[in-house]
């Protein structure tokens, strides 16, 4: 029996179409008019434009139940696609509850990848595979690409495997085979990218394997090259439903269009205002051109919100209106009243973290004039993961339980643990665990055998691993490139240890020197993984955290103690996560910190994608605001430490777009000299900030009182000095670009850039490095 005969014979388990058609339809009673319209319009293309909190999942699942109840489709004739396994499970459970029996008879309800795996196993031979093919994970994919790069005799620093994996994944997301990559895209990588792509695909076939990108790509290719196969599935899938359509990439879009070309009964559910994954291939244009792709399409707008207050919805709508590329809708709610969106500015990021901590404790106790709010019902949503550090430090210090969603906590992150291992070794050379962690990080050519020799030398002589490494090198046990690198590491650690006791250098400067001279910072700068910029930002945030301590030892003790104290699990915890990780979630109380230009909207996003990037950032702001049910607090800081120096910050341009009548301004008088943003006389919110604060005398949190007291003590250009600060933050270099200099470790070089007291130097032997000015001397001053 063929695959198609099997499908035709499948009658949807125990679900009987005739029996269902005769059933009453109570499931329609709980729908609002727009939802009911979307559910009952079964034939032809339908776009369900569903705003945040408007019950899209309810409408989508009810539509499936309605099709089955009317008998218009058998369970196996409905293709329902989601992006996550969680969403697929939820949809199955809801359908089962509405039908009064399990929905296991729906074989084509799942994620894009799970459905394509099923299809590809049926037609593997058409892709040059066997039906028992394996699916490679990311680690296997990178290992395979490394082998290809090495076989080509190319330096993997010029072509890092992670970078190549990202390029190939991007091409697959755009449904491009090695032969169909446009010339412009191929030439951007000197055509080596397409060569490696072709070799990689050939090697995958030899291994009878695919990666995740292949699952869609192979099926699109099969459908395009084998019309008979496509026509069978077009006939079979009478009704197609897609969740989160705004997040589809080109390959997913093409796959759906090919399948929908038969019956044309496709219903896509999505929100163009929540398309925030452009960086991973999502194309907002897919949903924007739905009516053009499917002529005669019916567009149903779900605008009644069941989540948030009217003030929160109005604030979100005010911001998103700034985007030109949108289909347009206006969220509303029957629930009137509630608190306005609160907007507050702080002197600096640490003050922001302290204030939010106090607010959370007050809300938990119910001392803000409202009913107590559980910690589980509160969330802090940040634009960048490095912002989490200030909140984690504060919460650990005051014993406020928290959880980080979508990633490890700050001090548990890979790069932070690596950096602290270096710091631990400098403070305590006997720390063998720290030595084991960093001895070959970054890579120093020290394999398992070399590390075993270090262990043996240390054990035989009764010394630490660091001392054992010195002995192994001196005795000639470890030679060659690895031996030279190990000798350099041991000498560096000894030198950094001496510098730790030098009163002329601060522990913040020392931390930067350790990370730079060890090659650890350069390792992440060279890494082309999309996570690498975030890791570098986290390392800068780690150095910034040192300013509140007397020395490295005090900082390391603090981290050990607070992390140990936090091991006791608490049921109630505040959630901390990025805005991207928050999509699809909701909380009664939401804090949105760091709304400053350059941080949010992200400067990198705007630089890389221009207006398109700015519009995606604005959609991210919309997503953040609409996560809040009752209380939404937006905050910004007048000063932040950037690259070790204080910088004045401008409030986010998105703040200017908040409608005045729905915002309560809590910023203290004089923070921005009578206004904020582009000019004091800009928007009504800007120009009336001081007037509002003169009347707002009922806000009495301790953090608020401190801010008011400090408002008259210092100006914006003179932020709070750390109690242990010893760096001259206004220091500038006396050197000039192009000047030749000498560094004790890196030798001779020429200055190519100057940033405060940090120099970028192109050294003759070591390449480009960033060094502190005090550690180089002018060429003419070098003694001979």
FISE-230066 format. One record per residue (C-alpha): x, y, z; residue in three letters. Coordinates in steps of 0.5 Angstrom, whole numbers, padded with zeros to 4 digits, always signed. Example, Ala and Ser with C-alpha at 12.3 -4.5 7.8 and 13.67 -1.06 7.14 Angstrom:
<atoms>
+0025-0009+0016ALA
+0027-0002+0014SER
</atoms>
This chain:
<atoms>
+0000+0000+0000UNK
+0003+0007-0002UNK
+0004+0013+0003UNK
-0002+0016+0000UNK
-0007+0010+0000UNK
-0005+0010+0008UNK
-0007+0017+0008UNK
-0014+0016+0005UNK
-0015+0010+0009UNK
-0014+0013+0015UNK
-0021+0015+0018UNK
-0019+0020+0024UNK
-0019+0015+0030UNK
-0025+0015+0033UNK
-0028+0021+0031UNK
-0034+0020+0027UNK
-0036+0026+0022UNK
-0043+0024+0022UNK
-0044+0024+0029UNK
-0040+0031+0030UNK
-0045+0034+0025UNK
-0051+0033+0029UNK
-0048+0035+0036UNK
-0050+0042+0039UNK
-0045+0048+0038UNK
-0044+0051+0045UNK
-0037+0052+0044UNK
-0039+0058+0040UNK
-0043+0062+0045UNK
-0036+0064+0049UNK
-0034+0068+0043UNK
-0034+0075+0041UNK
-0037+0078+0034UNK
-0030+0078+0031UNK
-0028+0071+0034UNK
-0034+0068+0031UNK
-0033+0071+0025UNK
-0026+0068+0024UNK
-0029+0061+0026UNK
-0035+0061+0022UNK
-0031+0063+0015UNK
-0029+0057+0013UNK
-0028+0057+0006UNK
-0022+0061+0002UNK
-0016+0065+0005UNK
-0017+0068+0012UNK
-0012+0073+0016UNK
-0014+0073+0023UNK
-0010+0079+0025UNK
-0010+0078+0033UNK
-0007+0083+0037UNK
-0004+0082+0044UNK
-0009+0078+0049UNK
-0015+0078+0044UNK
-0016+0070+0045UNK
-0013+0068+0038UNK
-0011+0061+0041UNK
-0018+0060+0043UNK
-0021+0063+0036UNK
-0016+0058+0032UNK
-0018+0052+0036UNK
-0025+0053+0036UNK
-0024+0054+0028UNK
-0021+0047+0028UNK
-0027+0044+0033UNK
-0032+0047+0028UNK
-0029+0044+0022UNK
-0030+0037+0025UNK
-0037+0038+0028UNK
-0040+0041+0022UNK
-0036+0035+0018UNK
-0033+0039+0013UNK
-0026+0036+0014UNK
-0024+0029+0017UNK
-0018+0030+0023UNK
-0013+0028+0018UNK
-0015+0033+0013UNK
-0013+0039+0017UNK
-0006+0041+0017UNK
-0005+0046+0023UNK
+0002+0049+0024UNK
+0005+0052+0030UNK
+0012+0054+0032UNK
+0013+0051+0039UNK
+0012+0044+0042UNK
+0008+0048+0048UNK
+0003+0051+0043UNK
+0002+0045+0039UNK
+0001+0041+0046UNK
-0004+0047+0048UNK
-0008+0047+0042UNK
-0009+0039+0042UNK
-0011+0039+0049UNK
-0016+0045+0048UNK
-0019+0041+0042UNK
-0020+0035+0046UNK
-0023+0039+0051UNK
-0028+0042+0047UNK
-0029+0035+0043UNK
-0030+0031+0050UNK
-0025+0026+0047UNK
-0017+0026+0046UNK
-0015+0030+0039UNK
-0010+0024+0038UNK
-0013+0023+0031UNK
-0010+0029+0028UNK
-0004+0027+0026UNK
-0002+0034+0022UNK
-0002+0038+0028UNK
+0005+0040+0030UNK
+0011+0045+0029UNK
+0013+0046+0022UNK
+0019+0041+0024UNK
+0015+0036+0027UNK
+0011+0036+0021UNK
+0016+0036+0016UNK
+0020+0030+0019UNK
+0014+0026+0018UNK
+0013+0028+0011UNK
+0021+0028+0009UNK
+0021+0020+0012UNK
+0016+0019+0007UNK
+0019+0022+0001UNK
+0027+0021+0003UNK
+0029+0018-0003UNK
+0027+0024-0007UNK
+0032+0028-0003UNK
+0038+0023-0004UNK
+0036+0020+0003UNK
+0034+0014+0007UNK
+0028+0014+0011UNK
+0032+0013+0017UNK
+0036+0019+0017UNK
+0039+0022+0023UNK
+0038+0030+0025UNK
+0044+0033+0027UNK
+0044+0038+0033UNK
+0048+0044+0033UNK
+0054+0041+0036UNK
+0055+0036+0031UNK
+0053+0041+0025UNK
+0059+0045+0027UNK
+0064+0039+0028UNK
+0062+0037+0021UNK
+0063+0044+0018UNK
+0070+0044+0022UNK
+0072+0038+0019UNK
+0071+0041+0012UNK
+0074+0048+0013UNK
+0081+0044+0016UNK
+0080+0039+0010UNK
+0081+0045+0005UNK
+0087+0048+0009UNK
+0084+0054+0011UNK
+0085+0058+0018UNK
+0079+0057+0022UNK
+0080+0064+0025UNK
+0079+0066+0018UNK
+0073+0062+0017UNK
+0070+0060+0024UNK
+0065+0054+0023UNK
+0060+0058+0028UNK
+0060+0063+0023UNK
+0059+0059+0017UNK
+0054+0055+0020UNK
+0050+0062+0021UNK
+0051+0063+0014UNK
+0048+0057+0011UNK
+0042+0057+0016UNK
+0041+0064+0014UNK
+0041+0061+0006UNK
+0036+0055+0008UNK
+0031+0060+0012UNK
+0031+0063+0005UNK
+0030+0057+0002UNK
+0036+0057-0002UNK
+0040+0051-0004UNK
+0048+0052-0006UNK
+0046+0052-0013UNK
+0041+0058-0012UNK
+0044+0063-0008UNK
+0044+0069-0011UNK
+0051+0072-0014UNK
+0051+0078-0010UNK
+0050+0074-0003UNK
+0055+0069-0006UNK
+0061+0074-0008UNK
+0060+0077-0001UNK
+0064+0071+0002UNK
+0068+0070-0004UNK
+0064+0064-0007UNK
+0067+0060-0001UNK
+0061+0060+0003UNK
+0057+0057-0003UNK
+0063+0052-0004UNK
+0063+0050+0003UNK
+0055+0050+0003UNK
+0055+0045-0003UNK
+0061+0040+0001UNK
+0057+0040+0007UNK
+0050+0038+0004UNK
+0054+0033+0000UNK
+0057+0030+0006UNK
+0050+0030+0010UNK
+0048+0026+0004UNK
+0053+0021+0005UNK
+0052+0021+0013UNK
+0044+0020+0011UNK
+0043+0026+0016UNK
+0040+0033+0016UNK
+0040+0039+0020UNK
+0034+0043+0022UNK
+0034+0048+0016UNK
+0034+0042+0011UNK
+0027+0039+0014UNK
+0024+0045+0011UNK
+0029+0046+0005UNK
+0028+0039+0003UNK
+0021+0039+0003UNK
+0020+0045-0001UNK
+0025+0043-0006UNK
+0021+0036-0007UNK
+0015+0040-0008UNK
+0018+0044-0013UNK
+0021+0039-0017UNK
+0016+0033-0016UNK
+0009+0036-0018UNK
+0005+0029-0017UNK
+0007+0029-0010UNK
+0005+0036-0009UNK
-0001+0035-0012UNK
-0003+0029-0007UNK
-0002+0033-0001UNK
-0005+0039-0004UNK
-0011+0035-0005UNK
-0011+0032+0002UNK
-0010+0038+0006UNK
-0017+0041+0005UNK
-0016+0046+0011UNK
-0009+0049+0013UNK
-0008+0053+0019UNK
-0002+0057+0022UNK
-0001+0060+0028UNK
+0004+0066+0029UNK
+0004+0067+0022UNK
+0008+0074+0023UNK
+0014+0069+0025UNK
+0015+0065+0019UNK
+0021+0065+0015UNK
+0022+0065+0007UNK
+0022+0057+0007UNK
+0016+0056+0011UNK
+0012+0061+0007UNK
+0014+0058+0001UNK
+0012+0051+0004UNK
+0005+0054+0006UNK
+0004+0057-0001UNK
+0005+0051-0005UNK
+0001+0047+0000UNK
-0005+0052+0000UNK
-0005+0053-0008UNK
-0010+0047-0008UNK
-0016+0048-0004UNK
-0014+0055-0002UNK
-0017+0054+0005UNK
-0012+0057+0009UNK
-0013+0061+0015UNK
-0007+0065+0018UNK
-0007+0068+0025UNK
-0002+0073+0027UNK
+0000+0080+0029UNK
+0005+0084+0025UNK
+0006+0089+0031UNK
+0009+0083+0035UNK
+0014+0081+0029UNK
+0020+0081+0033UNK
+0025+0075+0031UNK
+0028+0079+0024UNK
+0035+0077+0027UNK
+0033+0070+0026UNK
+0030+0070+0019UNK
+0023+0072+0021UNK
+0020+0076+0015UNK
+0014+0081+0017UNK
+0013+0082+0010UNK
+0010+0075+0010UNK
+0004+0077+0014UNK
+0004+0084+0011UNK
+0003+0082+0004UNK
-0002+0076+0005UNK
-0008+0079+0001UNK
-0004+0080-0005UNK
-0001+0073-0004UNK
-0008+0070-0003UNK
-0013+0075-0007UNK
-0020+0075-0004UNK
-0018+0074+0003UNK
-0022+0076+0008UNK
-0018+0080+0014UNK
-0021+0079+0021UNK
-0019+0084+0026UNK
-0019+0081+0033UNK
-0018+0088+0037UNK
-0022+0086+0044UNK
-0017+0085+0049UNK
-0018+0081+0055UNK
-0011+0082+0059UNK
-0009+0089+0060UNK
-0012+0096+0063UNK
-0015+0101+0058UNK
-0009+0105+0060UNK
-0004+0100+0058UNK
-0007+0099+0051UNK
-0007+0106+0050UNK
+0000+0107+0051UNK
+0002+0101+0047UNK
-0002+0103+0041UNK
+0001+0110+0042UNK
+0008+0107+0041UNK
+0006+0102+0035UNK
+0003+0108+0031UNK
+0010+0110+0030UNK
+0011+0104+0025UNK
+0009+0105+0018UNK
+0010+0098+0016UNK
+0004+0095+0019UNK
-0004+0093+0017UNK
-0007+0097+0023UNK
-0011+0095+0029UNK
-0013+0099+0035UNK
-0014+0095+0042UNK
-0019+0096+0046UNK
-0022+0093+0053UNK
-0029+0093+0056UNK
-0025+0093+0063UNK
-0025+0101+0065UNK
-0020+0104+0070UNK
-0014+0102+0073UNK
-0007+0105+0074UNK
-0004+0109+0068UNK
+0003+0107+0066UNK
+0008+0109+0070UNK
+0014+0113+0068UNK
+0020+0114+0072UNK
+0027+0117+0071UNK
+0033+0115+0075UNK
+0040+0118+0076UNK
+0044+0111+0074UNK
+0043+0104+0073UNK
+0044+0102+0080UNK
+0039+0107+0083UNK
+0034+0104+0078UNK
+0035+0097+0081UNK
+0035+0099+0088UNK
+0028+0103+0086UNK
+0025+0097+0083UNK
+0027+0092+0088UNK
+0024+0097+0093UNK
+0017+0097+0089UNK
+0017+0090+0088UNK
+0018+0089+0096UNK
+0012+0094+0097UNK
+0008+0091+0092UNK
+0009+0084+0095UNK
+0007+0087+0102UNK
+0001+0091+0099UNK
+0003+0098+0102UNK
+0003+0101+0095UNK
-0005+0102+0096UNK
-0007+0096+0093UNK
-0008+0089+0094UNK
-0001+0085+0095UNK
+0002+0082+0089UNK
+0005+0075+0089UNK
+0013+0075+0087UNK
+0010+0070+0081UNK
+0006+0075+0078UNK
+0012+0080+0077UNK
+0017+0081+0072UNK
+0022+0085+0069UNK
+0023+0085+0062UNK
+0030+0088+0059UNK
+0032+0089+0052UNK
+0039+0086+0053UNK
+0041+0080+0058UNK
+0047+0084+0061UNK
+0042+0089+0064UNK
+0040+0083+0069UNK
+0046+0084+0073UNK
+0044+0090+0077UNK
+0038+0087+0078UNK
+0041+0080+0080UNK
+0046+0083+0085UNK
+0041+0088+0088UNK
+0036+0082+0089UNK
+0041+0077+0092UNK
+0044+0082+0097UNK
+0037+0084+0100UNK
+0035+0076+0099UNK
+0029+0077+0094UNK
+0028+0071+0090UNK
+0028+0071+0083UNK
+0029+0067+0077UNK
+0032+0068+0070UNK
+0027+0066+0064UNK
+0030+0063+0058UNK
+0038+0063+0060UNK
+0042+0062+0066UNK
+0043+0067+0072UNK
+0048+0072+0071UNK
+0054+0069+0075UNK
+0052+0062+0072UNK
+0053+0064+0065UNK
+0059+0061+0061UNK
+0063+0067+0060UNK
+0062+0070+0067UNK
+0064+0063+0070UNK
+0071+0063+0066UNK
+0072+0070+0067UNK
+0072+0069+0075UNK
+0076+0063+0074UNK
+0082+0067+0072UNK
+0080+0072+0077UNK
+0080+0067+0082UNK
+0087+0064+0080UNK
+0090+0071+0080UNK
+0088+0072+0088UNK
+0089+0064+0089UNK
+0094+0061+0085UNK
+0093+0054+0089UNK
+0085+0054+0086UNK
+0086+0048+0082UNK
+0079+0048+0079UNK
+0080+0055+0076UNK
+0086+0053+0073UNK
+0083+0047+0070UNK
+0077+0051+0067UNK
+0082+0056+0064UNK
+0088+0053+0062UNK
+0086+0051+0055UNK
+0080+0057+0054UNK
+0082+0060+0050UNK
+0085+0055+0046UNK
+0092+0054+0047UNK
+0094+0047+0044UNK
+0093+0044+0050UNK
+0090+0037+0049UNK
+0088+0032+0054UNK
+0095+0029+0054UNK
+0098+0035+0056UNK
+0093+0036+0061UNK
+0095+0029+0064UNK
+0102+0031+0064UNK
+0101+0037+0068UNK
+0096+0033+0073UNK
+0102+0028+0074UNK
+0107+0034+0075UNK
+0103+0037+0080UNK
+0101+0030+0084UNK
+0109+0028+0084UNK
+0111+0034+0087UNK
+0106+0036+0092UNK
+0104+0043+0089UNK
+0098+0046+0085UNK
+0096+0045+0078UNK
+0099+0052+0076UNK
+0106+0050+0079UNK
+0105+0043+0076UNK
+0104+0047+0069UNK
+0111+0051+0070UNK
+0115+0045+0072UNK
+0112+0041+0066UNK
+0114+0046+0062UNK
+0121+0047+0065UNK
+0122+0040+0065UNK
+0121+0040+0057UNK
+0115+0035+0058UNK
+0110+0040+0054UNK
+0114+0043+0048UNK
+0112+0046+0042UNK
+0106+0051+0041UNK
+0102+0048+0047UNK
+0108+0049+0051UNK
+0110+0056+0049UNK
+0103+0058+0050UNK
+0103+0055+0057UNK
+0109+0058+0059UNK
+0106+0065+0057UNK
+0100+0063+0061UNK
+0104+0062+0068UNK
+0108+0068+0067UNK
+0102+0072+0066UNK
+0098+0069+0072UNK
+0105+0071+0076UNK
+0105+0078+0073UNK
+0097+0079+0074UNK
+0098+0077+0081UNK
+0104+0082+0083UNK
+0099+0087+0080UNK
+0094+0086+0084UNK
+0098+0088+0090UNK
+0100+0095+0086UNK
+0097+0101+0089UNK
+0097+0105+0082UNK
+0092+0100+0079UNK
+0085+0099+0081UNK
+0082+0092+0081UNK
+0077+0094+0075UNK
+0083+0096+0071UNK
+0087+0089+0073UNK
+0080+0085+0071UNK
+0080+0089+0064UNK
+0088+0087+0063UNK
+0087+0080+0065UNK
+0081+0079+0060UNK
+0085+0082+0054UNK
+0092+0080+0055UNK
+0089+0073+0056UNK
+0086+0073+0050UNK
+0079+0071+0053UNK
+0076+0078+0050UNK
+0079+0077+0043UNK
+0076+0070+0043UNK
+0069+0072+0043UNK
+0071+0078+0039UNK
+0073+0073+0034UNK
+0067+0068+0035UNK
+0061+0070+0030UNK
+0056+0066+0034UNK
+0050+0071+0034UNK
+0051+0070+0042UNK
+0058+0073+0042UNK
+0056+0081+0042UNK
+0052+0079+0048UNK
+0057+0075+0052UNK
+0062+0081+0051UNK
+0057+0086+0054UNK
+0056+0081+0060UNK
+0064+0081+0061UNK
+0064+0089+0061UNK
+0058+0089+0066UNK
+0062+0084+0070UNK
+0068+0089+0070UNK
+0063+0095+0072UNK
+0060+0090+0078UNK
+0067+0091+0081UNK
+0067+0098+0083UNK
+0063+0097+0089UNK
+0068+0093+0092UNK
+0075+0094+0095UNK
+0079+0089+0091UNK
+0078+0082+0087UNK
+0078+0078+0093UNK
+0072+0082+0096UNK
+0068+0081+0090UNK
+0069+0074+0089UNK
+0067+0073+0096UNK
+0061+0077+0095UNK
+0059+0072+0089UNK
+0060+0066+0093UNK
+0056+0068+0099UNK
+0050+0070+0095UNK
+0050+0065+0090UNK
+0051+0060+0096UNK
+0045+0063+0100UNK
+0041+0063+0094UNK
+0041+0056+0094UNK
+0035+0055+0098UNK
+0029+0054+0093UNK
+0023+0059+0094UNK
+0016+0058+0091UNK
+0015+0065+0090UNK
+0020+0069+0085UNK
+0020+0075+0081UNK
+0022+0073+0073UNK
+0027+0077+0070UNK
+0028+0076+0062UNK
+0029+0079+0056UNK
+0023+0082+0052UNK
+0024+0077+0046UNK
+0023+0071+0051UNK
+0017+0075+0054UNK
+0013+0074+0048UNK
+0007+0070+0049UNK
+0007+0071+0057UNK
+0003+0076+0061UNK
+0004+0078+0068UNK
+0000+0083+0073UNK
+0006+0087+0074UNK
+0011+0089+0069UNK
+0017+0093+0070UNK
+0021+0095+0063UNK
+0028+0098+0065UNK
+0033+0102+0061UNK
+0029+0105+0056UNK
+0035+0110+0053UNK
+0037+0111+0046UNK
+0042+0106+0044UNK
+0040+0101+0049UNK
+0033+0101+0047UNK
+0032+0102+0041UNK
+0038+0098+0041UNK
+0044+0102+0037UNK
+0046+0095+0034UNK
+0040+0094+0031UNK
+0039+0101+0028UNK
+0046+0101+0025UNK
+0045+0094+0022UNK
+0038+0094+0019UNK
+0036+0102+0019UNK
+0029+0104+0019UNK
+0027+0096+0019UNK
+0031+0095+0025UNK
+0028+0101+0028UNK
+0021+0099+0027UNK
+0023+0092+0030UNK
+0025+0095+0036UNK
+0019+0099+0036UNK
+0015+0092+0036UNK
+0019+0090+0041UNK
+0017+0096+0046UNK
+0009+0094+0044UNK
+0010+0087+0046UNK
+0014+0089+0053UNK
+0008+0094+0055UNK
+0002+0089+0053UNK
+0005+0083+0057UNK
+0003+0087+0063UNK
-0004+0086+0066UNK
-0005+0091+0071UNK
+0001+0095+0073UNK
+0006+0097+0068UNK
+0012+0101+0070UNK
+0017+0104+0065UNK
+0024+0107+0067UNK
+0030+0110+0065UNK
+0037+0112+0067UNK
+0040+0119+0066UNK
+0047+0116+0067UNK
+0050+0109+0065UNK
+0057+0107+0066UNK
+0060+0105+0059UNK
+0067+0102+0057UNK
+0068+0104+0064UNK
+0066+0111+0064UNK
+0060+0115+0066UNK
+0056+0117+0060UNK
+0050+0121+0060UNK
+0044+0118+0057UNK
+0038+0120+0053UNK
+0031+0117+0054UNK
+0028+0113+0049UNK
+0025+0116+0043UNK
+0019+0111+0045UNK
+0018+0115+0051UNK
+0016+0121+0047UNK
+0011+0117+0043UNK
+0007+0115+0050UNK
+0000+0119+0050UNK
+0001+0124+0056UNK
-0007+0122+0058UNK
-0005+0115+0060UNK
+0002+0116+0063UNK
+0003+0118+0070UNK
+0010+0121+0071UNK
+0014+0120+0077UNK
+0021+0123+0075UNK
+0024+0128+0080UNK
+0024+0135+0079UNK
+0031+0137+0075UNK
+0033+0131+0073UNK
+0033+0133+0066UNK
+0033+0141+0067UNK
+0026+0141+0066UNK
+0024+0136+0061UNK
+0027+0130+0057UNK
+0028+0128+0050UNK
+0030+0132+0044UNK
+0028+0138+0048UNK
+0025+0141+0054UNK
+0019+0144+0050UNK
+0018+0138+0046UNK
+0012+0133+0047UNK
+0007+0135+0052UNK
+0010+0129+0057UNK
+0016+0132+0056UNK
+0015+0140+0058UNK
+0010+0138+0063UNK
+0014+0133+0067UNK
+0017+0138+0073UNK
+0010+0141+0073UNK
+0007+0134+0074UNK
+0012+0133+0080UNK
+0011+0139+0083UNK
+0004+0136+0085UNK
+0006+0129+0086UNK
+0007+0129+0093UNK
+0004+0123+0095UNK
+0010+0118+0092UNK
+0014+0116+0099UNK
+0018+0110+0097UNK
+0025+0110+0100UNK
+0028+0110+0094UNK
+0024+0116+0091UNK
+0026+0120+0098UNK
+0033+0119+0096UNK
+0032+0121+0089UNK
+0029+0128+0091UNK
+0034+0129+0096UNK
+0040+0128+0091UNK
+0037+0132+0086UNK
+0039+0138+0089UNK
+0046+0136+0091UNK
+0049+0134+0084UNK
+0047+0135+0077UNK
+0046+0131+0071UNK
+0054+0131+0069UNK
+0056+0129+0076UNK
+0053+0122+0077UNK
+0054+0119+0084UNK
+0061+0117+0085UNK
+0062+0110+0088UNK
+0065+0109+0095UNK
+0071+0105+0092UNK
+0072+0109+0086UNK
+0080+0110+0084UNK
+0079+0110+0077UNK
+0080+0117+0074UNK
+0074+0117+0069UNK
+0075+0123+0065UNK
+0082+0121+0064UNK
+0084+0122+0057UNK
+0091+0119+0053UNK
+0097+0124+0052UNK
+0098+0120+0045UNK
+0096+0121+0038UNK
+0093+0116+0033UNK
+0099+0114+0029UNK
+0104+0115+0034UNK
+0109+0109+0035UNK
+0109+0106+0042UNK
+0112+0100+0046UNK
+0109+0095+0051UNK
+0112+0090+0055UNK
+0109+0084+0053UNK
+0106+0086+0046UNK
+0113+0089+0043UNK
+0112+0095+0038UNK
+0106+0098+0035UNK
+0103+0104+0032UNK
+0096+0107+0035UNK
+0090+0106+0031UNK
+0085+0109+0036UNK
+0084+0112+0042UNK
+0078+0112+0047UNK
+0079+0116+0053UNK
+0085+0112+0057UNK
+0084+0106+0053UNK
+0089+0105+0046UNK
+0088+0101+0040UNK
+0095+0099+0038UNK
+0097+0095+0032UNK
+0103+0091+0034UNK
+0108+0088+0030UNK
+0108+0081+0032UNK
+0101+0081+0036UNK
+0096+0084+0032UNK
+0091+0089+0034UNK
+0090+0090+0042UNK
+0087+0094+0046UNK
+0091+0097+0052UNK
+0091+0102+0058UNK
+0095+0108+0056UNK
+0099+0107+0062UNK
+0102+0101+0060UNK
+0105+0103+0054UNK
+0111+0108+0053UNK
+0112+0112+0047UNK
+0117+0109+0042UNK
+0123+0115+0043UNK
+0122+0113+0051UNK
+0124+0106+0050UNK
+0131+0105+0053UNK
+0136+0101+0049UNK
</atoms>
